[in-house]
Structure formats: structure tokens, C-alpha cells
Amino acid sequence: MEGNGDSKELAAYLLKHHSEQLCSIILSPDPRLHYPLLVDFAEIMDDNPTLSQFIFAKPTEYLPLFDEAAVWAQKVILGDLKQRENASLKDNIHVRINISGSPLECPETFPSIGRVRVKHRGMLLTIKGTIIRSGAMKMIEGERIYECRRCKHRFKVYPEVETRNSIPKPIFCPSQRPKFCESTSFQLVEDNKICHDYQELKIQESTQVLGVGAIPRSIPVILKDDLVDTVKAGDDVIVTGILTAKWSPDLRDVRCDLDPVLIANHVRRMNELKSEIDIPDDAILKFKQFWTDFKDTPLKGRNAILKGICPQVFGLFTVKLAVALTLIGGVQHVDASGTKVRGESHLLLVGDPGTGKSQFLKFAAKLSNRSVITTGLGSTSAGLTVTAVKDGGEWMLEAGALVLADGGLCCIDEFDSMREHDRATIHEAMEQQTISVAKAGLVTTLSTRTLVFGATNPKGQYDKDQPLSVNTTLSGPLLSRFDIVLVLLDTRNPEWDAVVSSHILAEEETKSHNSEEDLRSTWALPMLRRYIQFVKRYFRPVLTKEAEKVISSYYQLQRRSVTQNAARTTVRMLESLIRLAQAHARLMFRNEVTRLDAITAILCIESSMTTSAIVDSMGNALHSNFAENPDQEYAKQEKLILEKLNLLHEFPEVISTGSSIC
């Protein structure tokens, strides 16, 4: 396969399989634009295995031929479209190879970024990762045309990636006439300057696929023409391109090495697949059977699920319930004007050292399919949000933890130690779920559709007489972004200490005897993870009239009462109630929010307040334990709350039977 025969063979393939795409390009109005022509590699393998092998092994040679073939194929189709006035030949067509569903997805041709080696140079390589930096769009010269002063032969010279896209001056005339010219004198043809759009990204491999202690690697990626500005910092992408190298920047007393770089041919955004995990049918049947078994005692079934959250920590029922509701979240609402109300919930744990905050953070990260764990001060130079960095003389945006966790969970330990520029922008990131950037001439908006799980220690000894903002040094508006704020105080409680110590000692005995009974009663991590993803994906609960009445009455009561948490008694608290009620309905495997879900959401809100409006004393969340009979315990709480809300007459069945859980 040599010479013009290749272009004709490639053009014949395009005419056979992609004539519709070519027709739409020909009928497009602007001849100056760059048009992509999407081609599936699996389709090429089925039609012409030899051609596919050449494209894989020699992409630097065959991809430009493919582009030329697309132009030649246009001319064939254009002959049949002469009667159409808007039909015109497009010179800038780029064939984009999509490797999805082909053997190129195997590990050898689809390595992780950390395993890219010299043997991959010059091949059609595919890598997967998250964009951590995105440079500004630039314009580079694509080629120069020189004319030999002796034989008048014209030839093109292309920029070299190795020398940072500089175009070298030709050494001798490349004319291949019967008698070689070998002239060294040329003149530049000025009228034929061709420029291309150009952008540089940096892609980092996902920490989810790395082993313990492994450092995530990154690689620069070059986008050209129609690929420019199709993705941004924080996006998950699969990039197919040609691996080459470029000289590292000149630094005094530093050896100049070749740095690997990928010249992209095709880019596929994977944002919609961030939180998708495979849930087999037998697992769904197990979920349904589980709730069938607990049909008469639903709260006992719920508590069996909650015991699987951080099982190494004894008790802490309130915290485990809050973690589950936060991970599941509510349903995003978009009104007629396009205004969005987030569905993701945020949780903050404020507590003394040794109360298990970091263990809950790490376990929550395991439950989420996409997660980023960081600390307020231990984050990268981008911090938690985003920053502009200078790389090779060019300003680029570097994504922080919240942007990289888009579509998943961001766990932030030492939440009160955030940098100043993070404190200024995290408000928008948590509520509007975007980050507006205007730094170093780079103006854009990045997506942060993530739930935030924060943990912090109180400032000194926790003072119950002072508001939460004083005890944590966090502002009231920032605290109001959290749906649940739990305070874990390590107070002296001899009864609780005795129970905890006996549990830890019994756990050591269980390890030595390898008891299977406790393993059966606790949901394993993989099963719990699948359950959370399943209920998030398949349930979109709506509020019943009873739930609306309970939530509305509680909100009005909070507005009338003057508490230390006045900053939270706003519309945000009402939205938090709805989100938590929807999350509890999902947890209970239902598609409607009942009175049970609304009252449970109220109990969560009450637990996160130092001064409660309804329940006189919720107790310390650190000392909350699982009830032996949760359904009976709920009946007492339901009656108490409805009585405080003056709604007991609305639900006579509660008076007669003590509860109505169904």
C-alpha cells in the first residue's frame, strides 16, 4: 500500500461507509471551518483488516492520507450535487478514529498514563484520565511553502512538535526529478500561510485505578482544529492520538530532555459515565427480596443497611444515617425559568479528636464510585477550587479537588484550614455547583456537581453557649450550605464508655473465632456500594401530601422560633429537608416520600442543631446507638413531633395505634 493508491483506497472506503457524513459537510455553509469525520476503528477492521493494521502501526503516515482521501471523496460526491447551490468543497476535513468497541481497548494499546513507554511512540495510542489543566486557545502556523531558486520546485515544510512547533528551514531541495537539484537556496512563498487552532491540556490518571501508595501520573495532550475547546478542566476523557515527544523548556544548568506528549486525534468525554457502575440482575433481586423480608419492620431493615457503614466504629447511628442520606442525595429540580436546585447533599462533622471523623470520610470515599480525599491545607496548588498556573510561559487553568470530584464525592478533612481563595469561591461551588473563573485572562465556568463531606475539629474547647460559627471559625453563610452539621463531643459518659469497651473486646474475640453470624448481619462494602448507586439511579421520589404538610409545618415553626442557628432557618433549610426526605425514601427503596421520610429528615435537621425547636434534647450524636426495636422507637418520636407541630389531629391513626409507618 504505497503512494496515491492508498488515498484512493481510503477514499473508496469513505464513499462506501461515510457518504452521508461527507454530504452534510459539503452542504455546510462555511468553507473555512475544520470539519470532523468520525470513523469507527472496529468498522475498518471488519471491512479491511490490512488497512486497520497500517493505521494502528503508522498513524503519522496514514492519518494525513485519510484526510486527503476525505477531500478527494468530496469531489466525487460533489459531482452528483452540482444542482445544489450551497454545495462546496471543504479543504479542512479531519478523520477522527473512534476506537470504542474495537480490540484497541485492550491493555497493551490502552495503557494507563503511568505505563506509557517508548515502545508506544508512533502508535495509535489511547489513554484515559481526568483533565487537570487546560490551556488557552492559540494559533500556530501549520505549514510553510518554500520555492527552490534554482529549479523552481515548491514544497511544504511542517512544524516539529519536538522543537515546540517551530518550522525548520530546509537544508536542501527535496525535488525528485531525474536529476537531483541539491540546491540550498530557497525563498518563502508568503501568500500561502496556513494557521491552525491549538490548545494544550494535561491529563492525569484516575486515583481509583491506582494501588495503595501509587502517585498518579500525568501527560500533556495537544488538541488541534475542531478538537480545540471541546473539553475543559475537570472532565473525564478518553483520548486517542499519536505519542511523540518534545524538548523540555530550556533551564540553566538543567539537562534538556524529551518529554512525552500525545497529539490527539479523537477525544471522548466520559462525564455522563462518572458515577455509573455495573449492577447485575441478581443483585437487584437480592435488594427486592431484602425489602420483602422486612416489609412489616422497614426501619429494622434500614438499620441493617446502616450497620454496614463503617462497621468498625461502634454505634453512632445518627452519623451513619447522615452519611447514607448524604451519599444517596435528593432529586435535582429545575423550574420553568431554568433555575436549578441541587439534589446533592453536604455533610459536616464537627468533633473532638478521636471521634472517628476521618474513618467516616475514608469509608464514604470507598462507597462512592468517584471520590477525591484532601485536606484544607494539604491540597495542590489549585486548592479546593481552581487556580491559574504558568506552564512554559503560558497561563493554564488547574482544577482543584471540587472540580476533579465532579459527579462524585469530595471529602475534605480539616475543613476549617481552607486557603483564603478557596473560602471565597467554595460558596458558589457548593450551592450553584459551578465555579466561575476570571484569572490571568482565562474566563470560564467549571462544573462542580459534587457532594461535600467535611470534617473539622472545634477551635479549642467546644462551648455550647456559643454559636457553631464561633466554635469552628467557619462563617454562617458557609455553614448554611451544609444540609447536616453534626457535633461529636467526647464528653464523659461512664455508661457509654462501658458499652464501647465491651464491644471492642467482643470484636477481638469475634476475630479469633471467625464468627459468620455478624458477617451475615452486616452488608458488605461491594453490596452496599451497589445498593447506593442503584437507588440513586432508579428512584426519583416525589412528596406525598402528608410529607408536604409535615415539612411545611416544621419550616414555619422554625421561622417563628429565634435560635442560635438563625442563619440556617432560611429557604436553604427547607430545601435541605426536601433533599433528606427524598434521600430517605430512596434508602427505603421507595419512589414516594411518606410521612416517615419527612419526620426522619426533621430528626436529622434537629440533630444538627445545638438548640432544637421541637425535640428538647437529641443528645450527643457521638453517643447515639442503634435501637433494639427501631419501629417502636420511631412511633414515640413521630407522636412527639406531630404533637409539637400541632398536626396530631391530622393523623388520628397515630393516636389510635401509636404509629403508622407504612
N, C-alpha and C positions, 0 to 999 in steps of 0.2 A: 504494500500500500504506500505508494510514493507519489509526490507531486500533485498535479491537478486532478489526477484520478481520485485522490482522497476527497477533495472538495466536492466532486460530482457525486461520489458515493454517499457522502454525508448529506448533500442536498437532496438526493433521491430519498434518503431515509426521512428527512424533514417533510418533504412533499407527501410522503406516504402516511405519516403519523401525525403531523402537526400543521396541516394546511389551514385549519380553522384559526389557529393562533396567528399564523402568517397573514391571513386575510384581515384579521382585526388590526394587526399592526399596520398593514398597507393602508387601511381606511382611516387610521388615526390622523388627526389634523396637523400636528406639529412635527415636521421632519427633523427638527434639531434635537428632539429628546432622545434619550437612550432607552431602548425597549428590551425587557427580558423575555426570553423564550424558554419556558420551563420544559425540561426533558427528564423523564424518569430513567435512571440507570438500569433498573430491572427490565424495562421495556427494550432498551438497547441490547441487553444480554439475550433476551428471547429472540429478537429479530436478527442480530448479527453478533455472535459471541466474540469473533475476532476483533471487530471494531471496538467492542467494550473493553477488551484487554488492552488495546492500544491507548484508549482514553485514560484508563487507570494507570498504566505504566508510564505514558509520555504525555501528560496533560499540557505541559508547556508548549508542545508542538501541535497537538490535535485540537485543543480548545480554540486557539485562534483560527484554525482551519474550519472549525464548526461555525464560528461567527461569519467567516467569509462565505461558507456554504449557505447560511441563512440569507445573506444578501443576494446570492445567486438564485436561490429558490424563489425569492421575491419577484425577480424578473420574469420567471416562468409564470407565476400566478398573475402578475401584473398584465401579462398579455391577454388574459381572459377577463380582466376588469377594466378594459380601456373605456368602456361606456360609462363608468362611474367617474364623476368629476372630481370627487375628493380622494381618489386613489393616487398614491405617490410612493416612490421608492424611499425607504428609510435606510440610511447608511450605518446607523448605530444600533445594531442588534447584538445582544449578548446571550448566548446559550447558557442557561443555568442548569446544572446537573443536580437532580434530587436523588439522593441515594436511599431514601426511605423504602423499606421493603426489599432491598437488594442484599446480596452477600457482603457488600462493603460495610455492613453494620456489625461484622464480626470483630473481635478484639484486636486482631492484627492490623486491620485497616481502620479501626475505630478506637485508638488507644486513648487512655486518659492523658491529660496535659502533662502530668509528671512523667509519663512513659514515652514521650515523643523523643526520638533519637535521630542520628544522622541517616540511618537506613531508610527513614521516611522521606528524606529530601527528594524532591522531584516527583513524588507520587501524588495521586489524588487522595488527600487525607481528610478525614472527618473527625472533629473534636466537639465535645460538649462541655458547657460551663456557663458561668454567670458573668455578665459584663460588669466589671468593677470600675472601669474608666471609659469615658467616651470623649474623643477629641472633637474639636470644631471642624466644620467642613472647610476644605481648602481646595484650591485649584492648581493642578500641576500640568506641565506641558507633556503631552502624550507621545509626541514624536517630532523629529526634525527631518526635513528633506534637504539633502546636500546634492550638489551637482559637480561632477568632475570637470575641472577646467580644460583637461586635455581631450577626453573622449565624449564629454557632454552627457555621460551616464548619470541618471538620477537614482538615488537610493535613500531608504529611510533608516534612521538611527533612533532606537528606543531608549528610554531611561532605564538605568540599572538600579534595582532595589538595593543591591549590596552597597552602593555608594550613595544611599539616601536619595534616590530618584534623580540624580544628576545625569545629564546626557553627555556621554564622552565624545570627544572629537575623533572622527575616523582617522585611522592610521594610513590606509592605502585604499585605492579604488577597488570595490568588490566586483567590478564588471567581469562577466564570464564569457566574453566574446572569444572568437577563435584565437585572438592574440591578446594576452593579458596586458591591461593598461599599466598597472602598478604605479599610478600617479599618486602623489602625496599632497597635491594642491586642490582644494575644494572651495566652493562658495555656497553659502547658506541661501536657500530659497525662502524668502521672507513671507511670501503670500500664502503659504500653506501651513500655518501654525494651527495645531490641533491641541485642545486642552481637555482635561477630564476632571470630574469631581473626585475628591479624595478625602478619606477620613480614616483615622486610626483609632482602634479600640484595644482594650486589654481585657482578656477573658481569664477567669480563674476557675479551677475545677471545684466541684461541689464538695463541701466537707462531709456530706452524707455518705459518700462512697469511699472515704479515706479510712485507713486504720487508725488505731489509737496512737496519738503522738505524732502522726504524719502532718507535715506542713503543706498546705495547699499551694500548688504551683500555678503560674500564670504565663500567658503567651500573648504577644501583640498580634493583632489581626488588622489587615488593610482592606478597606471597602472602597470600591470604585464605582463611578457612574450611577446606575439605577439602585445599587445597594446602599448608597450613602443615605444616612438619616432614617433608615428603616427600623433601627433598634436603638435603645438608649440604655444608660446605666441602670443596673438592677434587673434587666431582662435575662431570662434563661434562654440560651440559644444553642442550636446545633449548626456548626459552620463546616461547609465542605470547601476545600481550596487546595492550593499548592504550597507546600512547605519550602521556604527558601531561607536566606539569611541576609543580614545587613550589618555593616560595620557599626560597632558601638560608638557613642559620642567621644570625640577627642578630649581627653583629660590629661593634664600634665602629670608625668611620672606614673601613668597608668597604662598598662598594655592594652592595645586596641584589639578586641576580639570580635568574632562574628556572633551576633545574636539571632536565634531562630525567629522567624516571623511567618505568618500564614496569610497568603494572598487569597482572599475569599472569592469563591465562585458562586456559592449559594448559601443563604442564611435563612434558617427556620426558627421562628420564635416559639418557645415552649411554655409561655406564661400560663396558658389555659390548662396545662397538664401538671402544674406545680404540686397541687395537693391531691392528685389522682393516684390511688394505689389499687392494686388488683384485689377484689373481694370475691372469692369463689362462691358458687351457689350453695355448697354445703354449709359454709359459714353463715349465710343468710338464713338458712333453715334452722340452724342452731339458735340464732337470735330469736326467731319467731317461736321456737319451742320453749326457749327460756321464759319468755313473757307469758306463754300459755300456762306454764307450770306455776307462775307467780300471779295468775290472774286475780285471785282473791286477796293476796297480800302484796300489792305492787311496790310499796315502799320497802318491803323486805328484799324484793328483787333489786330495787335501785341500790340499796345499801350493799348488796353482794357485789355489784359492779364497782361501787366506790371503794370497797376494800382492796380492789386490785390496783388502786392508785397509790404509789409509793408505799407498798406493803411493809417495808422495813421500819416505817415510822408508826408507832402505836397511836391509836385514837385519831385526834384532830379531824373529827367528822366534818366540822364546818369548813376547814381548809380544803379537804378533799372534795367536798361538794362544790366549793367555789372554783377549784381547778377544773373540775369536769364541766361545769357550766361555761367557764371561760373558753375552754378548748372547743366546745361544741358551738357556742355562739348562737345569735339570733338570725333573723332574716333581714337582709338589706331591703330598704324601702325607698322607692323613687317616686316622687309625686308628679303631678301633671306638668309642673314647671321645670322638671329635670333636677330638682334638688334631691340629693341623696342623704339618707340617714343610715349610717353604718350598721352592719349586722355584727361585726366583730366586737367582743367584749374585752375589757382591760382589767387586770387584777394587780393589786399592790399588797405585798406582805410587809408590815412594819413590825419588827420584833427584836427582842434581845438576842445576843449571840447564843448559839446552841439550841435554837428552837426549830431547826430543820428547814429553814427557808431555802437554802441552796440546794438541798436534796429535792425539794419540790420543783425547783427550777430545772434541774437536770432531768428529772423524770418526765416533766412536761415536754421537754425538748425531744425525748425519745418517743413520746406519743404522737408528736406532730411529724408529718412527712417532710416538712421543710422547716428548719429552725436555725436560728443563729443565737449563740450564747455569748454574752460580752459583759463587761462591767462599765460603770460610768466613766472611769478614768483609763481602763485598760483597753479601750477600743483603738482602732487605727487612727491615722492622721485625719481620716474623714469623720471620725467621731461616730455618733449615732445616726446622723442625718446625711449630709453631703458636703463636700468642700471642693474647691478648685486647687489643683496642684499643677506645677510647672514641670513638664517632662520633655527634655530635649529642646528647650526653648519655646515650647508650645503649651498653652493652658489647656488642661483637660479636667473633666468632672470625675471625681472619685466617689463612688457610692459608699455610704455608711451602713451600719447594721440594719437600720429600719428599711432601707431600700433593698438590701440583699435578702431580707426576710419577707419581701412582698409575696403575699399569698400564703403565708405560713405564720410562724410564731417567733417573736423576738424576746428572749429572756435577758433581762438587764439586772445584774446584781449591783449592789452599791448604787442604787438609783439616784441617791442624793448627791453623788460625786460627779454629776454630769458637767461637761465643759460649758462655758458661757454661751457659745454659739449654738450648742445643742438645746439649751434651755429656751432660747429664743424661738427655735423652729419646731421643737417637738410638739407644741400645742397643735399646730396645723397637721402634723403627721399623724397624731392620734385621733383627732376629731374628723377632719376633712379627708384624711387618708391620702394626702398628697404633700409634696414638698416643693414649694416654689423657689427657684434658684435664680439669682441675678448676681453672678460673681465673675470677675475678670472678663466681662463682655459675653459670658455664656448665660443666656436667659432661657429657662425651660421649666417644666413641671414634671416631677418624677412621682411615680405611684408608690404608696406605702400601705397597701391593703393588708395590714398585718395586725395581729392581736399582741398586745404588750403585757408581759408578765414581769413585774418589777419586784425587787426585794431591797429593803434598806434597814439599817439599824436606827433607832431613835437617837437624837442628839443628847448624849448624856443619859441621866436617869429620866425615864418617862414620867411626865407629870400629867395626871389625869385631869387636873384643873385647867390645863392649858389646851388650846385647840391643836388639832393634828398638824397644822402648818407650822406651828412653833416647835413642836416636838421633832419634826422631820426636816425643817428648813426648806420644805417644798411649798411653793405658793398655792393659794387657794384655787385659782383657775386651773393649775396643773393637776391638783388632786381631784378636781371635779371631772376630769377626763376619765378617771378610773370608775368602772361600774361597781367594783367591790374593793374596799380597803379594809384588810383585817389586821388587827393589832394583837400580836402574840407576846404576852408579858410573862416572864418566868417568875411568877410570884410563888411564895411559899404556900404549899398545899400538901400537908402530910398524907392525906388520903390518896391524892393523885400520885404522889411520889411512890407510895407503896404499890399501887396498881401497875405503874410503869416498870418499876424494878422487877416485879414478879413476872411481867410479860417478857422482859428481856431475858431473864433467867430461863423461863419456859421455852423461849425461842432457841436458846442454846441447846437445850435438851432435845428439842424437835429436830435440830440439825443432826445431832448424833444418832437419833433413832430413825431418821429419814421417813417421817410420818407423811402418808399420802393424803390424809383427810384434809389437812389445811391447804394442800395444793389444789384439791378439787373445789374447795370453798372459795378460792381466790382466782379471779380472772387473770390469765397470763398476759404479759405485755403485748404479744402479737395479736391476740384476740381482742384485747381492749382497744388497741390501735385501729383495728379493722372496724370495730363497732362504732367508734367515734367518727371515722371517715364515712361509714355507711349512713348514719343518722343525719350527718351534715349534708350528704348528697341527696338523699331521697325524701327527707321530710321538710316541708315548709309550713309550719304550724300557723294557724290563724286564731285570733282571740274569739272565745265564745262571749255571749252577753254577760254571763256570771263573772268571768275573769275581768271583763272590762269594768264592771261595776265595782269589784274589789279594788282593782288598781286605781281607778278614778277616785274612790273614797279615800284611799290611803294617801294619794298625792295631795288632795285638798286638805287633809288633816296635817300633813307636813307643812304645807304653805301657811296654815294658820298658826302652827306652833313656832316659837322662836327658840332655836337651839344653837349650839356652838357650831354646828355644821350647816349654817345658813347658806354658805356658798354652794352646797350641793343640792339644796331644796329648790331646784330650778327645773326647767323643761328637760335638762340633761338627765335628772334623776328619773323622770317619767320614762324617758327613752331607755334608761338602764333597766327599769322594772320590766318593760315590754321585752327587751332582749333576753333577760334572765328567765322570764316566764316561758318564752319560746324555746330557749335552750333546755329548760327542764322538761318541756313537752317532748322535745327530741330525745332527751335522755330516757324518758319513759316510753319511747317507741310509739309516739302518737303524732297525729297530724293536726290536732286542735289543742288550744291552750285552755285548760279547765281551771276551776277554782283552786284545785290542789296546786297547780303550777304557779298561779298568781300569789297564793299565800306563801309558798316556798320562796318565791322571788322576794317577797316582803321580808321574810325571815333573814335572807341573805343581806338585804339592804340594812336591816336592823343590826345585824352582826357587825356591819362595817361602820357603825356609828358609836361614838363614845357616849352620846346621850340619845337614847331611843325615844321615839314618840309614842310607841304602843307598848312594847314589852318592857316591863320595869327593869329587868336585869337579864341580858342574854348570857352573862358570864364571860369568862375568858375563853377566846377561841382556841387557845393552846390546850385547855383542859376539856374541850368538847369530845365526847366519846360516842360510839355507836350504841343506840338504844337497843335493848333486848327485844322489844316489841315496837318497832317504829310506827306501825299503823295506829296503835293506841296512843302513842306519844303525840302523833300528829293531830289526833282527834282533840286532845286537850288544847294544843296550840291554835287549832282552827277556831274552836269555840271562843277562846280568849281574844283573838284578833278580830273576829266578826263582832264580838261584843264591844270592843273598843271603837270599831268603825261604825257602830250603830246599824249594823246590817243583819243582826241575828234574826230579826223579824222577816227578812227577805228569804231566809233559808230555814224554814220550820223543820226540815228533816234533820238538821244539825242538833236541834233541841231534843227531838224525839229519840234519835238513835245515837247521838253523840258525835257522829261524823258521817260524811258522805264522800268517800274517796273516789268513787268511780266517776 
